[in-house]
């Protein structure tokens, strides 16, 4: 069905223009009743953050999300766009998405005064009704609200003429959602400029005697450390946000893994298959979870989920590099690939105290602890008594990053109980999978102090 193209046709259709908060509330109510997923791709917030977001929208409250880096604040904010109508009408050519029934800018008021209901309307999508600004110390009122346009003055308009105004991001988001990330990074004088916007819903530009009753839903993000009395946010601005919602990191391993599976970069290579065993995914997630509890790491700066994602990618890449060199067609990450995650972790962590090499030492300890924790979830060391006895009797087993998988597969018969362990890990006898499982069990026994391990240049030897 064709949309009305003029104000007159819009009136005849009995279309009702809703304030943006009422529109979002209406669509949220509809989605809840239909049991629709409200925020696809947002994992781990089902019982904590999302109910608070629903309450805020049902109450018509602006939101500030507080959380450390990598807690999906920006993604959650952008997901709010899904609560806008698929299309809404605005006056054609208007810079600030004017309501056809009640235009607020001078240019549109003049057009409606001259042409009446024959003024043309166009329909805009949710993406056109969303704008986002990363707060920086050099952000100006002109960026957010507007400024006199010198070009229009040069064209002959008077400075006192409202038509000389070049609107900023906020007016251009009229009847939509305006998001500002890292709110405390705004200079205090700019924060003062937002007070009227959030409370009175109008904007003021320079010395013009104008009032623009902007219809905008305001949502912001901030780091909790900055959003305090000792931080860089002015108290009156804090008071004007209706809801303050605290985000968090994934609270369990399963959610961490689901996020990694969703966000990781996946290259399709027909000649080489990359398979990540579940226990290796657990180790990746466990490393991040342990880092979030480590006293050696600055927890105020946060330990982002991005660490889990990049660590997963580096493990896959290291296994791919080995498969390419050995001529194998399947790449499966192993314990000997774990050093490859140190470069992808170190740059994202801030140490409490720093000396040369501290970050690597801390990460190596965290990785070993993660392997041991995951091993204990799957096995009891006592179930490998016969295997430990074989090592005590003189068995040795060498592993290395570039060791071909076939050698692990051929050695399975010499490792009592190993085939049963591989089956319990969900691994079949494919050489690359077997190699990964063997290294995991041997390292778990070593960390459980059942067998010894001698580090060599680029390799390691397990012995009794």
C-alpha positions, 0 to 999 in steps of 0.5 A, spaced: 500 500 500 502 506 497 504 511 503 501 518 503 505 523 499 502 530 502 500 532 508 493 532 506 493 525 504 496 524 511 490 527 514 485 523 510 489 516 512 488 518 519 495 517 521 497 519 528 504 521 529 506 519 536 512 522 540 518 517 540 518 515 547 510 513 546 512 509 539 518 505 542 513 503 548 508 501 543 513 497 539 516 494 546 509 492 548 507 488 542 514 485 542 513 482 549 506 480 548 508 476 541 514 473 545 519 476 540 526 476 542 528 484 543 535 484 542 538 479 538 545 478 539 545 480 546 548 474 550 548 474 558 543 479 559 536 476 559 535 476 567 539 482 569 540 488 564 534 487 559 529 487 564 531 494 566 531 496 559 524 494 558 522 498 565 525 504 562 522 504 556 515 502 559 516 508 563 519 513 558 525 514 561 532 516 558 538 511 559 545 511 561 549 505 561 554 504 566 560 499 564 567 497 563 569 496 556 567 490 552 560 489 555 556 490 549 553 497 551 554 500 544 551 494 541 545 494 546 544 502 544 544 501 537 539 495 538 534 500 541 533 502 534 529 496 533 523 499 537 522 504 532 516 504 527 519 501 520 517 508 517 514 515 519 513 521 515 517 527 515 516 534 511 520 533 505 527 536 505 527 538 512 533 538 516 530 536 522 525 530 521 519 535 522 512 532 524 508 534 518 502 536 523 506 540 527 513 543 524 518 546 529 523 549 524 522 556 521 523 553 514 518 548 514 513 553 518 514 558 512 513 552 507 506 550 510 504 557 511 505 558 503 502 551 501 498 548 506 497 541 506 499 540 499 506 540 502 510 534 500 512 528 505 517 523 505 517 516 509 524 515 513 526 508 516 529 507 523 536 508 521 535 515 519 532 516 525 538 514 529 545 518 531 551 517 535 556 521 538 563 519 541 564 524 546 571 527 546 574 533 550 573 537 543 566 536 542 562 543 541 555 545 542 556 546 535 557 539 534 551 537 538 546 543 538 548 547 532 551 554 530 550 560 525 552 558 518 557 563 515 555 561 508 548 562 509 550 569 512 554 570 506 548 568 501 545 574 504 541 572 510 541 576 516 545 574 522 538 574 526 534 570 521 533 563 524 534 560 517 542 562 518 542 556 523 546 550 521 543 544 526 547 539 530 546 532 531 541 532 536 536 537 532 537 532 526 535 526 530 529 529 532 523 524 532 529 519 533 534 516 538 540 520 540 546 516 543 552 519 546 558 514 548 563 515 554 559 521 556 563 523 562 569 525 556 564 531 554 567 538 557 563 540 563 560 546 559 558 542 554 554 537 559 551 543 561 548 545 554 545 538 554 541 539 561 535 543 557 535 537 552 534 532 557 529 535 561 525 541 557 526 537 551 528 544 547 535 546 544 538 553 544 543 556 539 547 562 540 543 568 542 537 566 538 530 567 541 528 560 539 525 554 542 526 548 538 521 542 542 525 537 540 522 530 540 528 525 542 530 519 546 537 520 549 541 514 551 548 514 553 554 510 556 559 511 561 565 508 565 563 507 572 569 510 574 568 516 571 560 516 572 561 518 580 561 524 584 569 524 584 568 523 576 567 527 570 560 528 570 556 534 573 551 532 578 545 536 574 546 532 568 546 525 572 539 527 575 536 528 569 537 521 566 531 516 568 534 510 569 542 508 570 543 501 568 549 497 570 552 492 564 556 486 566 561 481 563 559 474 562 557 471 568 559 464 566 563 460 561 557 458 557 555 465 555 562 467 554 563 461 549 556 463 545 559 470 545 565 468 542 562 463 537 557 469 535 563 474 534 569 471 531 572 472 524 570 466 520 574 465 514 571 459 509 577 455 506 575 449 502 582 446 502 583 447 510 578 445 515 579 449 522 575 445 528 575 448 535 574 442 540 569 444 546 575 444 551 579 449 547 573 453 547 572 452 555 580 454 556 579 460 552 573 463 556 576 460 562 583 465 561 578 471 560 574 469 567 580 468 571 583 475 568 577 478 571 579 476 578 586 476 578 589 481 583 595 482 578 590 486 573 587 492 573 579 491 574 577 498 573 579 498 566 576 492 565 577 485 561 573 485 555 570 479 551 574 482 545 580 478 549 576 471 548 574 473 541 581 475 539 584 469 543 580 464 539 582 467 533 589 466 534 589 459 536 585 457 530 590 461 526 596 458 529 593 451 528 592 453 521 599 455 520 601 448 523 597 445 518 599 449 512 606 447 514 605 439 515 600 439 509 594 437 513 587 438 511 584 439 518 587 444 523 585 443 530 588 447 536 592 444 541 595 446 548 602 447 544 598 453 541 596 456 547 602 461 547 599 464 541 594 467 545 599 472 549 600 477 544 592 477 543 591 478 550 597 483 553 595 489 549 588 489 552 590 488 559 592 493 564 597 490 570 596 493 577 604 494 577 608 493 571 615 491 570 618 488 564 615 481 562 610 482 568 604 481 563 607 475 560 609 472 566 602 473 569 598 471 563 602 464 563 600 463 570 593 464 568 593 460 562 596 454 566 590 455 571 585 455 566 588 448 563 588 445 570 581 448 571 578 445 565 581 439 566 578 438 572 571 439 570 572 433 565 577 428 568 579 426 575 587 425 575 586 418 578 582 415 572 589 415 569 593 411 574 595 406 569 597 411 564 601 415 570 604 408 571 607 407 564 610 414 565 613 412 571 616 406 568 620 410 563 615 412 558 616 419 555 612 423 550 614 429 546 610 434 543 611 440 539 607 446 536 609 443 529 609 436 530 604 432 525 598 430 528 599 422 525 604 421 530 600 422 536 595 418 533 600 412 532 602 413 539 595 412 542 596 404 543 602 406 548 597 411 552 592 406 556 586 410 557 587 415 552 582 413 547 576 412 552 578 420 555 578 422 547 571 419 547 569 423 553 571 429 550 567 428 544 573 427 539 573 421 534 580 418 532 581 423 526 589 425 527 588 432 528 583 431 534 586 426 537 593 430 537 589 435 541 586 431 546 592 427 547 596 434 549 590 436 553 590 430 558 598 430 558 598 437 560 592 436 565 596 430 568 602 435 569 599 440 572 595 435 577 603 433 579 602 426 576 607 426 571 613 431 569 614 436 563 621 438 561 620 444 556 625 444 550 626 449 545 619 449 541 617 443 544 616 439 551 617 432 553 612 429 558 615 423 563 615 420 569 
